Amino acid sequence: MRRNWPAWTGYATSLWSFAYGVLGLYWSLGGAGYPFAKVPDDQSTGSILEGSPVDAVAPVMAAIGLGGAVLALVMIWRQPRGWVLQTIAAILAIGLALVIPDYTLIAIVALSPALVVFAFTGVPGSQDGVGDILYWHRVNLIIVFVGGLLWAATAIAYHRRSRYACVSCGRSDRPAAGWTTPTSARRWGRIAVAVAVVANLPYEFTRVAWYFGWPVGITDEFHQMMADTPGMLEMGLALALMGIGGGILTHGLVHRWGQVYPRWIWFKAGKRVPRLLAIIPASVVAVVLIPAGLMNAQLPLDGDNWAVNGPGILWLVWGAALGTATYAYYLRRRTTCSRCGRGVTSRSDARGLFEEQRADGVGQLPAAAVPDRDVDEHPLDVMGGRLGRLEDLGGAAGQQVERADRVDPPAADRGELLDRLLDDPQQRLQLIGRPGQVVGGEHPDRDHFDADVVAPVEELGDLVRPGLVAARHRVADRPGPPAVAVDDDADVARDPVR
């Protein structure tokens, strides 16, 4: 299903648009339940359409919905041509997902655990149930938001098809832009993480200060009113602490523990963090922060109570920066596409990926991180089975990345590989007490290498000779009989070995 998202999202977009267009037509004809009608404050929202007249908005909703249903099908069935259709789809996506909604989405994300509990225990206070929190006007904004996401997916798929790129991963036969390489993504991803963390500091600081009795950015009367309202200061403190926790987790997008579980998560320590486990939550939070920030920007900024909605305006910056950092994380961790096969296939790509992962310390994963298939989803030795590439990559650690068709054993770094290659012959020499016989000047007798690691034999020299200088010193320090120099060129005359 995930692989075929460009196909089913287009049909889902058409279905959503048709259903909402029918509702718009129903409201235009006087039907009940118009979701932007004027209602009491405890049943209203902060949407820009709240309180708008049905005669003006409902017909537009009907036209956009019914027309959008046809447009989505055209974008699926016809060969992409020009920029007009994808521009219309992008405008619909931005309007539905970012402009029309309000803070409802971020509130639901933040309070979702409590809402699940309230569904069974009831809502504390004067509310009769979850229905007093998720009333129709708010539920409608959630529906609108989902429609915006569907239109965004449709626009992205159409744009990729117009570029003759893979609809799943977006890569094409053209050279990738320099800023999309893992090394570059790591650099500008760090900046995005820093901006995302700093942007929410004013909100966190003011809410914590209010809870401890310091009315920063508000009047004493307003602070007293919040103190007299049960749970208001506590709710602000909880949201601030959640923001601080989110800022800490944001650092994982550019640090090693965002790719490999740290030791303090003992039941997962050393295992790969699934990419979607970080990408999906971060993307959702980034998107829902934007409409909440726009809503705060629309509210009047009171000079004496500027901290009520002033810090919330910075959620626009927070959401944009978090989305940028999440995209950088995706670029750094994406591997071979299961649909088109493009990905980390060239030496330069592999070198960039290895340098990136070596900077994070991911290349030295413990052995337990591999056998249970926690190395991404579809392992593939990015060396392509050619151990000679270790020389070209400067001794970078072999890393497994995704491929759907086969599972290769994990590649070791150069020092470990040399250890594995030299341990067996060296141990035999120690047991026998003398060097093995040389036959024909080509290969030592009883030469025994792991066929699953090194093949064919003629590539062995290319692998071992450069590494004898750069290999770890522990190989040379091991006790044993002295090495016997043997010229391995069969064409050079020599005394026969006796």
C-alpha positions as CSV (number, residue, x, y, z in Angstrom):
1,M,0.0,0.0,0.0
2,R,2.8,2.4,0.9
3,R,4.6,1.6,-2.4
4,N,1.5,2.4,-4.5
5,W,0.5,5.6,-2.7
6,P,0.6,7.7,-5.8
7,A,-2.2,5.6,-7.3
8,W,-4.6,5.2,-4.5
9,T,-4.2,8.8,-3.1
10,G,-5.4,10.2,-6.4
11,Y,-8.6,8.2,-6.3
12,A,-9.0,9.0,-2.6
13,T,-8.6,12.7,-3.4
14,S,-11.3,12.5,-6.1
15,L,-13.7,10.7,-3.7
16,W,-13.1,13.2,-0.9
17,S,-13.6,16.1,-3.2
18,F,-16.8,14.7,-4.6
19,A,-18.2,14.0,-1.1
20,Y,-17.4,17.5,0.2
21,G,-18.8,19.0,-3.0
22,V,-22.1,17.2,-2.5
23,L,-22.2,18.5,1.1
24,G,-21.5,22.0,-0.2
25,L,-24.4,21.7,-2.6
26,Y,-26.6,20.4,0.2
27,W,-25.7,23.4,2.4
28,S,-26.3,25.7,-0.5
29,L,-29.8,24.4,-0.8
30,G,-30.5,25.2,2.8
31,G,-29.4,21.9,4.4
32,A,-28.6,21.8,8.1
33,G,-25.1,21.4,9.6
34,Y,-23.2,24.1,7.8
35,P,-19.9,23.9,9.6
36,F,-18.9,27.6,9.6
37,A,-22.2,29.1,10.9
38,K,-22.2,31.4,13.8
39,V,-22.5,29.4,17.0
40,P,-21.8,30.0,20.7
41,D,-18.1,30.5,21.6
42,D,-17.9,27.1,23.3
43,Q,-18.9,25.4,20.0
44,S,-16.9,27.6,17.6
45,T,-13.4,27.4,16.1
46,G,-10.7,29.9,15.2
47,S,-10.9,29.1,11.5
48,I,-10.8,32.1,9.1
49,L,-14.1,30.9,7.7
50,E,-15.8,30.7,11.1
51,G,-19.0,32.9,11.0
52,S,-19.0,33.2,7.2
53,P,-22.4,33.3,5.5
54,V,-23.6,30.1,4.0
55,D,-24.9,31.8,0.9
56,A,-21.4,32.9,0.0
57,V,-19.2,30.0,1.1
58,A,-21.3,26.9,0.4
59,P,-21.7,27.3,-3.4
60,V,-17.9,27.8,-3.6
61,M,-17.4,24.7,-1.6
62,A,-19.7,22.8,-4.0
63,A,-18.0,24.1,-7.1
64,I,-14.5,23.4,-5.8
65,G,-15.4,19.9,-4.5
66,L,-17.2,18.7,-7.6
67,G,-14.7,20.3,-9.9
68,G,-11.8,18.9,-7.8
69,A,-13.2,15.4,-8.1
70,V,-12.9,15.6,-11.9
71,L,-9.5,17.3,-11.7
72,A,-8.0,14.6,-9.5
73,L,-9.1,11.9,-12.0
74,V,-7.6,13.9,-14.9
75,M,-4.3,14.2,-13.1
76,I,-4.3,10.4,-12.6
77,W,-5.3,9.3,-16.1
78,R,-3.7,11.9,-18.4
79,Q,0.0,12.3,-19.2
80,P,1.3,15.3,-17.1
81,R,1.6,18.4,-19.2
82,G,2.5,21.9,-18.1
83,W,2.3,23.4,-14.6
84,V,-1.4,24.5,-14.5
85,L,-2.9,21.4,-13.0
86,Q,-0.2,20.8,-10.4
87,T,-0.4,24.5,-9.4
88,I,-4.2,24.2,-8.8
89,A,-3.6,21.1,-6.7
90,A,-0.9,22.7,-4.7
91,I,-3.2,25.7,-3.9
92,L,-6.0,23.4,-2.8
93,A,-3.5,21.5,-0.6
94,I,-2.2,24.7,1.1
95,G,-5.6,26.2,1.6
96,L,-7.3,23.1,3.0
97,A,-4.4,21.8,5.1
98,L,-2.8,25.0,6.3
99,V,-5.0,28.1,5.9
100,I,-8.6,27.0,6.9
101,P,-7.8,24.9,10.0
102,D,-7.0,26.4,13.4
103,Y,-5.3,25.2,16.6
104,T,-7.7,22.2,16.8
105,L,-5.2,19.9,15.1
106,I,-2.2,20.6,17.3
107,A,-4.5,20.4,20.4
108,I,-5.7,17.0,19.3
109,V,-2.1,15.8,18.7
110,A,-1.0,17.1,22.1
111,L,-4.0,15.8,24.0
112,S,-4.6,12.6,22.1
113,P,-3.6,10.3,25.0
114,A,-6.0,12.2,27.3
115,L,-8.8,12.0,24.7
116,V,-8.4,8.2,24.6
117,V,-8.8,8.0,28.3
118,F,-11.7,10.5,28.4
119,A,-13.6,8.3,25.9
120,F,-13.8,5.7,28.6
121,T,-13.8,7.6,31.8
122,G,-15.6,10.8,30.8
123,V,-14.2,14.4,30.6
124,P,-13.5,16.0,34.0
125,G,-15.2,19.3,34.7
126,S,-18.4,20.7,33.2
127,Q,-18.2,18.8,29.9
128,D,-20.6,16.0,29.4
129,G,-18.2,13.9,27.2
130,V,-15.7,13.9,24.3
131,G,-18.5,15.4,22.2
132,D,-18.1,18.7,24.0
133,I,-14.5,18.8,22.9
134,L,-14.7,17.3,19.4
135,Y,-17.9,19.0,18.3
136,W,-19.0,19.3,14.6
137,H,-17.2,22.5,13.8
138,R,-13.9,21.0,14.9
139,V,-14.5,17.7,13.3
140,N,-15.1,19.5,10.0
141,L,-11.7,21.1,10.3
142,I,-10.1,17.7,10.7
143,I,-11.9,16.5,7.6
144,V,-10.8,19.6,5.7
145,F,-7.2,19.0,6.8
146,V,-7.3,15.4,5.6
147,G,-8.5,16.6,2.2
148,G,-5.5,19.0,2.1
149,L,-3.1,16.2,2.7
150,L,-4.7,14.1,-0.1
151,W,-4.4,17.0,-2.5
152,A,-0.8,17.5,-1.5
153,A,0.0,13.8,-2.3
154,T,-1.8,14.1,-5.6
155,A,0.2,17.2,-6.5
156,I,3.5,15.6,-5.6
157,A,2.8,12.5,-7.7
158,Y,1.7,14.5,-10.7
159,H,4.8,16.7,-10.4
160,R,7.1,13.7,-10.3
161,R,5.5,12.2,-13.3
162,S,5.9,15.4,-15.2
163,R,9.6,15.3,-14.5
164,Y,9.7,11.6,-15.6
165,A,10.9,10.7,-12.1
166,C,9.9,7.8,-9.9
167,V,6.5,8.6,-8.3
168,S,7.5,6.8,-5.1
169,C,10.9,8.4,-4.3
170,G,11.1,11.3,-6.7
171,R,14.5,10.4,-8.1
172,S,15.2,10.4,-11.8
173,D,18.1,9.7,-14.2
174,R,19.2,13.3,-13.9
175,P,22.1,14.0,-11.4
176,A,20.8,14.7,-7.9
177,A,21.1,18.3,-6.6
178,G,24.1,18.8,-4.3
179,W,22.0,19.9,-1.4
180,T,20.2,16.5,-1.3
181,T,23.3,14.5,-0.5
182,P,23.5,13.0,3.0
183,T,26.5,15.2,3.9
184,S,24.7,18.4,2.8
185,A,21.4,17.4,4.3
186,R,23.2,16.8,7.6
187,R,24.6,20.4,7.5
188,W,21.4,22.3,6.8
189,G,19.4,19.9,8.9
190,R,21.4,20.9,12.0
191,I,20.5,24.5,11.3
192,A,16.8,23.6,10.9
193,V,16.8,21.7,14.2
194,A,18.4,24.6,16.1
195,V,15.8,27.0,14.7
196,A,12.9,24.6,15.6
197,V,14.1,24.3,19.2
198,V,14.6,28.0,19.7
199,A,11.3,29.1,18.1
200,N,9.2,27.5,20.9
201,L,11.3,28.8,23.8
202,P,9.2,31.9,24.4
203,Y,6.0,29.8,24.7
204,E,7.7,27.3,27.0
205,F,9.2,30.0,29.2
206,T,6.0,32.1,29.7
207,R,3.8,29.1,30.5
208,V,6.3,27.8,33.1
209,A,6.6,31.3,34.6
210,W,2.8,31.6,34.8
211,Y,2.5,28.4,36.7
212,F,5.0,29.5,39.3
213,G,3.3,32.8,39.8
214,W,5.3,35.1,37.5
215,P,3.0,36.9,35.1
216,V,5.4,37.4,32.2
217,G,3.8,39.2,29.3
218,I,0.4,39.4,30.9
219,T,-1.3,41.6,33.5
220,D,-1.8,40.6,37.1
221,E,-5.5,40.5,36.6
222,F,-5.3,38.1,33.7
223,H,-2.9,35.9,35.6
224,Q,-5.3,35.8,38.5
225,M,-8.2,34.9,36.2
226,M,-6.2,31.9,34.9
227,A,-5.3,30.9,38.5
228,D,-9.0,31.0,39.5
229,T,-9.9,28.8,36.5
230,P,-9.4,25.1,37.5
231,G,-6.7,23.4,35.4
232,M,-5.8,26.4,33.2
233,L,-2.3,27.0,34.5
234,E,-1.7,23.3,34.8
235,M,-2.7,22.8,31.2
236,G,-0.3,25.6,30.1
237,L,2.5,23.9,32.1
238,A,1.8,20.5,30.5
239,L,1.9,22.0,27.0
240,A,5.2,23.7,27.8
241,L,6.7,20.5,29.1
242,M,5.5,18.7,26.0
243,G,7.1,21.4,23.9
244,I,10.4,20.9,25.8
245,G,10.2,17.1,25.3
246,G,9.5,17.7,21.6
247,G,12.5,19.9,21.3
248,I,14.7,17.1,22.8
249,L,13.3,14.6,20.4
250,T,14.0,17.0,17.5
251,H,17.7,16.7,18.2
252,G,17.4,13.0,17.3
253,L,16.9,14.1,13.6
254,V,20.6,15.0,13.4
255,H,22.2,12.8,16.1
256,R,23.1,9.1,16.3
257,W,20.4,8.2,18.8
258,G,17.9,9.2,16.1
259,Q,19.1,6.3,14.0
260,V,20.2,3.7,16.6
261,Y,18.4,3.2,19.9
262,P,20.6,4.4,22.7
263,R,21.6,2.2,25.7
264,W,19.1,3.6,28.1
265,I,16.3,2.1,25.9
266,W,17.6,-1.3,27.1
267,F,15.0,-3.5,25.2
268,K,16.0,-1.9,21.9
269,A,19.6,-0.8,22.6
270,G,21.8,-1.0,19.5
271,K,19.0,-1.7,17.1
272,R,18.1,0.5,14.1
273,V,15.3,3.1,14.7
274,P,12.7,2.6,11.9
275,R,12.8,5.6,9.7
276,L,9.0,6.1,9.7
277,L,8.9,6.1,13.5
278,A,10.7,9.4,13.4
279,I,9.4,10.8,10.0
280,I,5.7,10.4,10.5
281,P,5.3,12.0,14.0
282,A,7.7,14.8,13.1
283,S,5.9,15.5,9.8
284,V,2.4,15.5,11.4
285,V,3.5,18.0,14.1
286,A,5.3,20.2,11.6
287,V,2.2,20.4,9.4
288,V,-0.4,21.0,12.2
289,L,1.8,23.8,13.8
290,I,1.4,26.0,10.7
291,P,-2.4,26.6,10.9
292,A,-2.1,27.1,14.7
293,G,0.5,29.8,14.1
294,L,-1.6,31.4,11.4
295,M,-4.5,31.5,13.8
296,N,-2.4,33.2,16.5
297,A,-1.2,35.7,13.9
298,Q,-4.8,36.7,13.1
299,L,-5.6,37.5,16.7
300,P,-5.0,41.0,18.0
301,L,-1.7,41.4,19.9
302,D,-2.6,43.1,23.1
303,G,0.3,45.2,24.4
304,D,-0.2,44.3,28.1
305,N,-1.1,40.6,27.3
306,W,1.2,40.0,24.4
307,A,2.3,36.6,25.7
308,V,-1.2,35.2,25.3
309,N,-0.8,34.7,21.5
310,G,2.5,36.3,20.7
311,P,4.7,33.2,21.3
312,G,2.2,31.2,19.3
313,I,2.9,33.2,16.2
314,L,6.4,31.7,16.2
315,W,4.8,28.3,15.7
316,L,4.9,29.2,12.0
317,V,8.7,29.3,12.3
318,W,8.7,26.2,14.4
319,G,6.6,24.2,12.0
320,A,8.6,25.2,8.9
321,A,11.9,24.5,10.6
322,L,10.7,21.1,12.0
323,G,9.5,20.2,8.5
324,T,12.8,21.1,7.0
325,A,14.7,19.1,9.6
326,T,12.5,16.1,9.0
327,Y,13.1,16.3,5.3
328,A,16.8,16.4,5.9
329,Y,16.5,13.3,8.1
330,Y,14.6,11.6,5.3
331,L,17.3,12.5,2.7
332,R,20.0,11.1,5.0
333,R,18.3,7.8,5.6
334,R,16.7,7.0,2.3
335,T,18.2,4.2,0.4
336,T,17.4,2.2,-2.7
337,C,13.9,2.7,-3.9
338,S,12.0,-0.6,-4.1
339,R,10.0,0.7,-7.1
340,C,12.6,2.1,-9.5
341,G,15.8,0.7,-8.0
342,R,17.5,4.1,-7.8
343,G,19.4,5.0,-4.7
344,V,22.8,4.4,-3.2
345,T,24.4,2.6,-6.2
346,S,27.4,4.7,-7.2
347,R,30.7,5.0,-5.3
348,S,30.1,8.7,-4.7
349,D,26.7,8.1,-3.2
350,A,28.0,5.3,-1.1
351,R,30.9,7.4,0.1
352,G,28.6,10.3,1.1
353,L,26.3,7.9,3.0
354,F,29.2,6.2,4.8
355,E,30.8,9.5,5.7
356,E,27.5,10.7,7.1
357,Q,26.9,7.5,9.1
358,R,30.5,7.4,10.3
359,A,30.0,10.9,11.7
360,D,27.0,9.6,13.6
361,G,28.8,6.4,14.6
362,V,26.2,4.3,12.9
363,G,28.7,2.4,10.8
364,Q,29.9,0.6,14.0
365,L,26.6,-1.0,14.9
366,P,26.8,-4.0,17.3
367,A,26.2,-7.4,15.8
368,A,22.8,-7.6,17.5
369,A,21.5,-4.8,15.2
370,V,21.7,-7.0,12.1
371,P,20.4,-10.5,12.5
372,D,16.9,-9.5,13.5
373,R,16.5,-7.4,10.3
374,D,16.4,-4.1,12.1
375,V,18.7,-2.6,9.5
376,D,16.0,-0.6,7.7
377,E,13.5,-2.8,5.8
378,H,15.3,-4.4,2.9
379,P,19.0,-5.0,3.5
380,L,21.5,-4.7,0.7
381,D,25.2,-4.6,0.8
382,V,25.8,-1.2,-0.8
383,M,29.2,-2.5,-1.9
384,G,27.4,-4.5,-4.6
385,G,29.3,-7.6,-3.6
386,R,32.6,-6.0,-4.7
387,L,34.9,-5.8,-1.7
388,G,37.5,-4.0,-3.9
389,R,35.4,-0.9,-3.4
390,L,36.6,-0.7,0.2
391,E,39.9,0.6,-1.2
392,D,38.1,3.4,-3.1
393,L,36.0,4.3,-0.1
394,G,38.9,4.8,2.1
395,G,38.2,2.1,4.5
396,A,34.6,3.3,5.2
397,A,32.4,0.8,7.0
398,G,30.1,-1.4,5.0
399,Q,26.5,-0.6,5.7
400,Q,23.4,-2.4,4.7
401,V,20.6,-0.5,3.1
402,E,17.3,-1.5,1.6
403,R,16.6,-3.7,-1.3
404,A,13.6,-5.9,-1.7
405,D,15.1,-8.8,-3.5
406,R,17.9,-10.3,-1.3
407,V,19.5,-10.2,2.1
408,D,23.3,-10.1,2.2
409,P,25.5,-10.6,5.3
410,P,26.6,-7.3,6.9
411,A,29.9,-6.0,5.7
412,A,32.7,-5.5,8.2
413,D,35.2,-2.6,8.3
414,R,38.7,-3.0,6.9
415,G,40.3,-3.9,10.2
416,E,37.7,-6.5,11.1
417,L,37.8,-8.0,7.6
418,L,41.6,-8.3,7.8
419,D,41.3,-9.9,11.2
420,R,38.8,-12.5,9.8
421,L,41.0,-13.2,6.8
422,L,44.3,-13.5,8.7
423,D,43.1,-15.3,11.9
424,D,42.7,-18.7,10.3
425,P,46.1,-18.9,8.5
426,Q,47.9,-17.4,11.5
427,Q,46.4,-19.8,13.9
428,R,47.5,-22.7,11.7
429,L,51.0,-21.4,11.5
430,Q,51.1,-21.1,15.3
431,L,49.9,-24.7,15.6
432,I,52.2,-26.2,13.0
433,G,55.2,-24.0,14.0
434,R,56.4,-23.5,10.4
435,P,55.2,-21.6,7.3
436,G,53.1,-23.5,4.9
437,Q,54.4,-24.9,1.6
438,V,54.3,-22.7,-1.5
439,V,53.2,-24.3,-4.7
440,G,54.1,-22.8,-8.0
441,G,54.7,-19.4,-6.5
442,E,51.0,-18.5,-6.8
443,H,49.0,-19.5,-3.7
444,P,50.1,-20.8,-0.3
445,D,49.1,-24.4,0.4
446,R,46.0,-24.9,2.6
447,D,44.8,-21.4,1.8
448,H,41.4,-21.3,3.5
449,F,39.2,-18.2,3.3
450,D,35.5,-17.7,4.0
451,A,33.9,-18.0,0.6
452,D,30.9,-16.1,1.8
453,V,33.1,-13.1,2.5
454,V,35.7,-12.9,-0.2
455,A,35.3,-14.1,-3.8
456,P,36.7,-14.5,-6.3
457,V,40.2,-15.4,-5.2
458,E,42.0,-13.1,-7.7
459,E,40.5,-10.0,-5.9
460,L,42.0,-11.0,-2.6
461,G,45.3,-9.2,-3.4
462,D,43.5,-6.0,-4.2
463,L,41.7,-6.1,-0.9
464,V,44.5,-7.2,1.4
465,R,47.6,-5.4,0.1
466,P,46.4,-1.8,0.6
467,G,45.1,-2.7,4.0
468,L,48.3,-4.2,5.4
469,V,49.6,-0.7,5.9
470,A,46.4,1.0,7.1
471,A,45.1,-2.0,9.1
472,R,44.8,-1.9,12.8
473,H,48.0,-2.4,14.7
474,R,46.7,-5.3,16.6
475,V,47.2,-7.6,13.6
476,A,51.0,-6.9,13.6
477,D,51.3,-7.2,17.4
478,R,49.9,-10.7,17.6
479,P,52.5,-13.3,18.7
480,G,53.5,-15.9,16.1
481,P,56.4,-17.0,13.8
482,P,58.1,-14.4,11.7
483,A,56.6,-13.7,8.3
484,V,58.2,-15.3,5.2
485,A,58.6,-13.0,2.2
486,V,57.4,-14.7,-0.9
487,D,57.3,-13.1,-4.3
488,D,54.0,-14.2,-5.8
489,D,54.8,-13.5,-9.4
490,A,54.9,-16.8,-11.2
491,D,57.0,-15.4,-14.0
492,V,59.9,-14.4,-11.8
493,A,62.6,-17.0,-11.3
494,R,63.3,-18.1,-7.8
495,D,64.8,-20.9,-5.8
496,P,62.3,-23.6,-5.2
497,V,60.9,-23.8,-1.7
498,R,62.1,-26.9,0.0
